């Protein structure tokens, strides 16, 4: 029933929510990547980074750098 309602398995849906929240934490806080991953439910920095890269297409470090750079460009 879950797949019919959401188009994803429960684990895939949970992973997507975790990645979205981790992305928000990386944009809005100075938390370390490992800590951001822990806050969304992953114990391993490697697992958090792998899932993030799978869903977003870039590493959490690169994502944060791009967000920071974008913010500076927009402020000029």
N, CA, C and O atoms as CSV, one atom per row, in Angstrom:
chain,resi,resn,atom,element,x,y,z
A,1,UNK,N,N,0.815,-1.192,0.000
A,1,UNK,CA,C,0.000,0.000,0.000
A,1,UNK,C,C,0.866,1.267,0.000
A,1,UNK,O,O,0.519,2.256,-0.645
A,2,UNK,N,N,1.986,1.236,0.718
A,2,UNK,CA,C,2.851,2.411,0.794
A,2,UNK,C,C,3.362,2.795,-0.588
A,2,UNK,O,O,3.337,3.969,-0.958
A,3,UNK,N,N,3.821,1.813,-1.348
A,3,UNK,CA,C,4.341,2.079,-2.694
A,3,UNK,C,C,3.245,2.664,-3.575
A,3,UNK,O,O,3.505,3.577,-4.359
A,4,UNK,N,N,2.034,2.155,-3.456
A,4,UNK,CA,C,0.923,2.704,-4.236
A,4,UNK,C,C,0.645,4.155,-3.861
A,4,UNK,O,O,0.339,4.974,-4.728
A,5,UNK,N,N,0.748,4.472,-2.588
A,5,UNK,CA,C,0.440,5.826,-2.121
A,5,UNK,C,C,1.560,6.820,-2.420
A,5,UNK,O,O,1.290,7.960,-2.797
A,6,UNK,N,N,2.830,6.392,-2.253
A,6,UNK,CA,C,3.954,7.331,-2.354
A,6,UNK,C,C,4.870,7.084,-3.545
A,6,UNK,O,O,5.733,7.909,-3.844
A,7,UNK,N,N,4.694,5.966,-4.221
A,7,UNK,CA,C,5.519,5.674,-5.384
A,7,UNK,C,C,6.931,5.231,-5.051
A,7,UNK,O,O,7.783,5.144,-5.935
A,8,UNK,N,N,7.182,4.951,-3.779
A,8,UNK,CA,C,8.509,4.541,-3.314
A,8,UNK,C,C,8.328,3.520,-2.196
A,8,UNK,O,O,7.275,3.440,-1.564
A,9,UNK,N,N,9.377,2.749,-1.974
A,9,UNK,CA,C,9.346,1.860,-0.816
A,9,UNK,C,C,9.503,2.706,0.444
A,9,UNK,O,O,9.980,3.838,0.365
A,10,UNK,N,N,9.115,2.183,1.599
A,10,UNK,CA,C,9.294,2.952,2.837
A,10,UNK,C,C,10.755,3.352,3.074
A,10,UNK,O,O,11.019,4.478,3.497
A,11,UNK,N,N,11.695,2.460,2.814
A,11,UNK,CA,C,13.108,2.786,3.027
A,11,UNK,C,C,13.588,3.876,2.072
A,11,UNK,O,O,14.330,4.770,2.478
A,12,UNK,N,N,13.177,3.811,0.824
A,12,UNK,CA,C,13.549,4.828,-0.145
A,12,UNK,C,C,12.960,6.180,0.249
A,12,UNK,O,O,13.626,7.208,0.127
A,13,UNK,N,N,11.731,6.180,0.714
A,13,UNK,CA,C,11.085,7.417,1.141
A,13,UNK,C,C,11.796,8.006,2.357
A,13,UNK,O,O,12.050,9.210,2.404
A,14,UNK,N,N,12.119,7.162,3.341
A,14,UNK,CA,C,12.837,7.620,4.519
A,14,UNK,C,C,14.202,8.190,4.149
A,14,UNK,O,O,14.604,9.230,4.671
A,15,UNK,N,N,14.907,7.521,3.264
A,15,UNK,CA,C,16.217,8.002,2.826
A,15,UNK,C,C,16.089,9.366,2.161
A,15,UNK,O,O,16.901,10.258,2.407
A,16,UNK,N,N,15.081,9.529,1.327
A,16,UNK,CA,C,14.853,10.812,0.668
A,16,UNK,C,C,14.608,11.922,1.696
A,16,UNK,O,O,15.152,13.019,1.564
A,17,UNK,N,N,13.803,11.644,2.705
A,17,UNK,CA,C,13.536,12.639,3.751
A,17,UNK,C,C,14.808,12.977,4.519
A,17,UNK,O,O,15.058,14.142,4.829
A,18,UNK,N,N,15.607,11.966,4.824
A,18,UNK,CA,C,16.864,12.202,5.532
A,18,UNK,C,C,17.804,13.073,4.712
A,18,UNK,O,O,18.417,14.001,5.240
A,19,UNK,N,N,17.916,12.777,3.431
A,19,UNK,CA,C,18.801,13.560,2.559
A,19,UNK,C,C,18.309,15.002,2.462
A,19,UNK,O,O,19.114,15.932,2.512
A,20,UNK,N,N,17.015,15.196,2.327
A,20,UNK,CA,C,16.478,16.556,2.258
A,20,UNK,C,C,16.784,17.340,3.533
A,20,UNK,O,O,17.163,18.510,3.468
A,21,UNK,N,N,16.619,16.700,4.688
A,21,UNK,CA,C,16.901,17.384,5.947
A,21,UNK,C,C,18.399,17.618,6.107
A,21,UNK,O,O,18.804,18.667,6.609
A,22,UNK,N,N,19.220,16.672,5.695
A,22,UNK,CA,C,20.670,16.847,5.772
A,22,UNK,C,C,21.100,18.018,4.881
A,22,UNK,O,O,21.959,18.809,5.272
A,23,UNK,N,N,20.516,18.131,3.704
A,23,UNK,CA,C,20.827,19.250,2.816
A,23,UNK,C,C,20.466,20.573,3.483
A,23,UNK,O,O,21.217,21.543,3.390
A,24,UNK,N,N,19.326,20.612,4.149
A,24,UNK,CA,C,18.930,21.836,4.848
A,24,UNK,C,C,19.934,22.173,5.957
A,24,UNK,O,O,20.327,23.329,6.109
A,25,UNK,N,N,20.343,21.167,6.724
A,25,UNK,CA,C,21.317,21.389,7.786
A,25,UNK,C,C,22.644,21.890,7.221
A,25,UNK,O,O,23.281,22.759,7.816
A,26,UNK,N,N,23.059,21.357,6.093
A,26,UNK,CA,C,24.313,21.804,5.480
A,26,UNK,C,C,24.213,23.242,4.982
A,26,UNK,O,O,25.192,23.987,5.022
A,27,UNK,N,N,23.030,23.630,4.514
A,27,UNK,CA,C,22.827,25.004,4.048
A,27,UNK,C,C,22.720,25.995,5.189
A,27,UNK,O,O,23.259,27.098,5.105
A,28,UNK,N,N,22.031,25.616,6.253
A,28,UNK,CA,C,21.633,26.578,7.276
A,28,UNK,C,C,22.456,26.539,8.559
A,28,UNK,O,O,22.280,27.398,9.424
A,29,UNK,N,N,23.354,25.559,8.701
A,29,UNK,CA,C,24.154,25.463,9.924
A,29,UNK,C,C,25.616,25.238,9.573
A,29,UNK,O,O,25.971,25.016,8.415
A,30,UNK,N,N,26.438,25.300,10.578
A,30,UNK,CA,C,27.856,24.991,10.422
A,30,UNK,C,C,28.183,23.612,10.977
A,30,UNK,O,O,29.346,23.317,11.253
A,31,UNK,N,N,27.177,22.766,11.142
A,31,UNK,CA,C,27.408,21.422,11.660
A,31,UNK,C,C,28.375,20.660,10.764
A,31,UNK,O,O,28.370,20.828,9.545
A,32,UNK,N,N,29.200,19.826,11.378
A,32,UNK,CA,C,30.052,18.930,10.602
A,32,UNK,C,C,29.154,17.957,9.836
A,32,UNK,O,O,28.033,17.669,10.254
A,33,UNK,N,N,29.654,17.465,8.730
A,33,UNK,CA,C,28.872,16.533,7.911
A,33,UNK,C,C,28.466,15.310,8.718
A,33,UNK,O,O,27.326,14.856,8.626
A,34,UNK,N,N,29.389,14.773,9.509
A,34,UNK,CA,C,29.080,13.604,10.338
A,34,UNK,C,C,27.947,13.911,11.312
A,34,UNK,O,O,27.060,13.082,11.516
A,35,UNK,N,N,27.975,15.099,11.913
A,35,UNK,CA,C,26.924,15.485,12.868
A,35,UNK,C,C,25.587,15.692,12.163
A,35,UNK,O,O,24.545,15.292,12.684
A,36,UNK,N,N,25.606,16.302,11.004
A,36,UNK,CA,C,24.361,16.473,10.233
A,36,UNK,C,C,23.783,15.104,9.895
A,36,UNK,O,O,22.574,14.898,9.997
A,37,UNK,N,N,24.632,14.175,9.497
A,37,UNK,CA,C,24.180,12.819,9.214
A,37,UNK,C,C,23.589,12.144,10.432
A,37,UNK,O,O,22.560,11.475,10.336
A,38,UNK,N,N,24.236,12.313,11.592
A,38,UNK,CA,C,23.714,11.728,12.836
A,38,UNK,C,C,22.365,12.328,13.195
A,38,UNK,O,O,21.469,11.617,13.650
A,39,UNK,N,N,22.215,13.610,12.997
A,39,UNK,CA,C,20.951,14.266,13.364
A,39,UNK,C,C,19.770,13.783,12.529
A,39,UNK,O,O,18.622,13.866,12.965
A,40,UNK,N,N,20.047,13.285,11.339
A,40,UNK,CA,C,18.951,12.779,10.516
A,40,UNK,C,C,18.809,11.259,10.602
A,40,UNK,O,O,17.948,10.671,9.948
A,41,UNK,N,N,19.662,10.628,11.415
A,41,UNK,CA,C,19.456,9.212,11.681
A,41,UNK,C,C,20.524,8.244,11.227
A,41,UNK,O,O,20.371,7.039,11.425
A,42,UNK,N,N,21.600,8.721,10.625
A,42,UNK,CA,C,22.668,7.823,10.217
A,42,UNK,C,C,23.784,7.849,11.244
A,42,UNK,O,O,24.202,8.922,11.677
A,43,UNK,N,N,24.272,6.683,11.638
A,43,UNK,CA,C,25.375,6.613,12.593
A,43,UNK,C,C,26.715,6.770,11.904
A,43,UNK,O,O,27.688,7.204,12.522
A,44,UNK,N,N,26.773,6.423,10.639
A,44,UNK,CA,C,28.027,6.428,9.889
A,44,UNK,C,C,28.102,7.622,8.939
A,44,UNK,O,O,27.185,7.858,8.153
A,45,UNK,N,N,29.199,8.367,9.018
A,45,UNK,CA,C,29.410,9.477,8.088
A,45,UNK,C,C,29.480,8.947,6.663
A,45,UNK,O,O,28.978,9.579,5.733
A,46,UNK,N,N,30.107,7.781,6.497
A,46,UNK,CA,C,30.219,7.199,5.158
A,46,UNK,C,C,28.851,6.875,4.568
A,46,UNK,O,O,28.615,7.133,3.388
A,47,UNK,N,N,27.951,6.318,5.366
A,47,UNK,CA,C,26.610,5.986,4.874
A,47,UNK,C,C,25.841,7.263,4.534
A,47,UNK,O,O,25.153,7.334,3.515
A,48,UNK,N,N,25.965,8.256,5.391
A,48,UNK,CA,C,25.284,9.524,5.134
A,48,UNK,C,C,25.792,10.149,3.841
A,48,UNK,O,O,25.004,10.613,3.018
A,49,UNK,N,N,27.101,10.161,3.667
A,49,UNK,CA,C,27.689,10.749,2.461
A,49,UNK,C,C,27.302,9.978,1.209
A,49,UNK,O,O,27.012,10.573,0.171
A,50,UNK,N,N,27.297,8.651,1.308
A,50,UNK,CA,C,26.935,7.827,0.145
A,50,UNK,C,C,25.481,8.053,-0.254
A,50,UNK,O,O,25.180,8.206,-1.438
A,51,UNK,N,N,24.588,8.074,0.715
A,51,UNK,CA,C,23.171,8.305,0.412
A,51,UNK,C,C,22.969,9.705,-0.159
A,51,UNK,O,O,22.215,9.883,-1.116
A,52,UNK,N,N,23.633,10.688,0.419
A,52,UNK,CA,C,23.520,12.062,-0.058
A,52,UNK,C,C,23.970,12.144,-1.511
A,52,UNK,O,O,23.294,12.735,-2.354
A,53,UNK,N,N,25.117,11.543,-1.788
A,53,UNK,CA,C,25.642,11.594,-3.156
A,53,UNK,C,C,24.717,10.866,-4.137
A,53,UNK,O,O,24.531,11.315,-5.268
A,54,UNK,N,N,24.145,9.754,-3.705
A,54,UNK,CA,C,23.228,9.003,-4.564
A,54,UNK,C,C,22.001,9.831,-4.935
A,54,UNK,O,O,21.555,9.794,-6.081
A,55,UNK,N,N,21.457,10.571,-3.985
A,55,UNK,CA,C,20.231,11.335,-4.234
A,55,UNK,C,C,20.475,12.711,-4.832
A,55,UNK,O,O,19.695,13.172,-5.664
A,56,UNK,N,N,21.552,13.373,-4.416
A,56,UNK,CA,C,21.798,14.749,-4.845
A,56,UNK,C,C,22.741,14.809,-6.047
A,56,UNK,O,O,22.662,15.726,-6.865
A,57,UNK,N,N,23.631,13.822,-6.143
A,57,UNK,CA,C,24.545,13.782,-7.281
A,57,UNK,C,C,25.926,14.340,-6.991
A,57,UNK,O,O,26.827,14.245,-7.824
A,58,UNK,N,N,26.095,14.923,-5.808
A,58,UNK,CA,C,27.399,15.443,-5.380
A,58,UNK,C,C,27.588,15.120,-3.899
A,58,UNK,O,O,26.627,14.795,-3.202
A,59,UNK,N,N,28.810,15.210,-3.432
A,59,UNK,CA,C,29.091,14.920,-2.031
A,59,UNK,C,C,28.551,16.029,-1.136
A,59,UNK,O,O,28.337,17.151,-1.596
A,60,UNK,N,N,28.332,15.722,0.133
A,60,UNK,CA,C,27.890,16.768,1.052
A,60,UNK,C,C,28.875,17.937,1.139
A,60,UNK,O,O,28.460,19.092,1.240
A,61,UNK,N,N,30.167,17.643,1.101
A,61,UNK,CA,C,31.171,18.712,1.145
A,61,UNK,C,C,31.040,19.640,-0.050
A,61,UNK,O,O,31.069,20.862,0.097
A,62,UNK,N,N,30.898,19.060,-1.226
A,62,UNK,CA,C,30.753,19.857,-2.451
A,62,UNK,C,C,29.457,20.665,-2.409
A,62,UNK,O,O,29.430,21.827,-2.813
A,63,UNK,N,N,28.386,20.043,-1.919
A,63,UNK,CA,C,27.099,20.727,-1.801
A,63,UNK,C,C,27.232,21.965,-0.921
A,63,UNK,O,O,26.769,23.047,-1.281
A,64,UNK,N,N,27.864,21.795,0.227
A,64,UNK,CA,C,28.035,22.922,1.141
A,64,UNK,C,C,28.874,24.023,0.495
A,64,UNK,O,O,28.552,25.205,0.615
A,65,UNK,N,N,29.940,23.636,-0.182
A,65,UNK,CA,C,30.800,24.615,-0.848
A,65,UNK,C,C,30.022,25.374,-1.913
A,65,UNK,O,O,30.147,26.593,-2.028
A,66,UNK,N,N,29.223,24.657,-2.689
A,66,UNK,CA,C,28.431,25.306,-3.734
A,66,UNK,C,C,27.404,26.258,-3.132
A,66,UNK,O,O,27.178,27.343,-3.670
A,67,UNK,N,N,26.782,25.868,-2.030
A,67,UNK,CA,C,25.799,26.733,-1.378
A,67,UNK,C,C,26.471,27.993,-0.856
A,67,UNK,O,O,25.933,29.092,-0.991
A,68,UNK,N,N,27.643,27.834,-0.263
A,68,UNK,CA,C,28.383,28.967,0.280
A,68,UNK,C,C,28.799,29.908,-0.846
A,68,UNK,O,O,28.639,31.124,-0.738
A,69,UNK,N,N,29.326,29.346,-1.913
A,69,UNK,CA,C,29.759,30.149,-3.064
A,69,UNK,C,C,28.569,30.864,-3.697
A,69,UNK,O,O,28.661,32.038,-4.053
A,70,UNK,N,N,27.448,30.148,-3.834
A,70,UNK,CA,C,26.254,30.755,-4.412
A,70,UNK,C,C,25.788,31.922,-3.570
A,70,UNK,O,O,25.376,32.954,-4.100
A,71,UNK,N,N,25.851,31.763,-2.252
A,71,UNK,CA,C,25.434,32.828,-1.335
A,71,UNK,C,C,26.292,34.060,-1.493
A,71,UNK,O,O,25.789,35.182,-1.436
A,72,UNK,N,N,27.601,33.861,-1.692
A,72,UNK,CA,C,28.479,35.003,-1.869
A,72,UNK,C,C,28.215,35.710,-3.183
A,72,UNK,O,O,28.248,36.939,-3.249
A,73,UNK,N,N,27.958,34.955,-4.213
A,73,UNK,CA,C,27.688,35.547,-5.521
A,73,UNK,C,C,26.404,36.361,-5.464
A,73,UNK,O,O,26.336,37.457,-6.021
A,74,UNK,N,N,25.390,35.832,-4.797
A,74,UNK,CA,C,24.117,36.533,-4.725
A,74,UNK,C,C,24.206,37.823,-3.917
A,74,UNK,O,O,23.412,38.743,-4.115
A,75,UNK,N,N,25.177,37.889,-3.003
A,75,UNK,CA,C,25.296,39.070,-2.146
A,75,UNK,C,C,25.994,40.226,-2.848
A,75,UNK,O,O,25.883,41.363,-2.390
A,76,UNK,N,N,26.704,39.982,-3.935
A,76,UNK,CA,C,27.442,41.045,-4.619
A,76,UNK,C,C,26.523,41.986,-5.340
A,76,UNK,O,O,26.983,42.940,-5.968
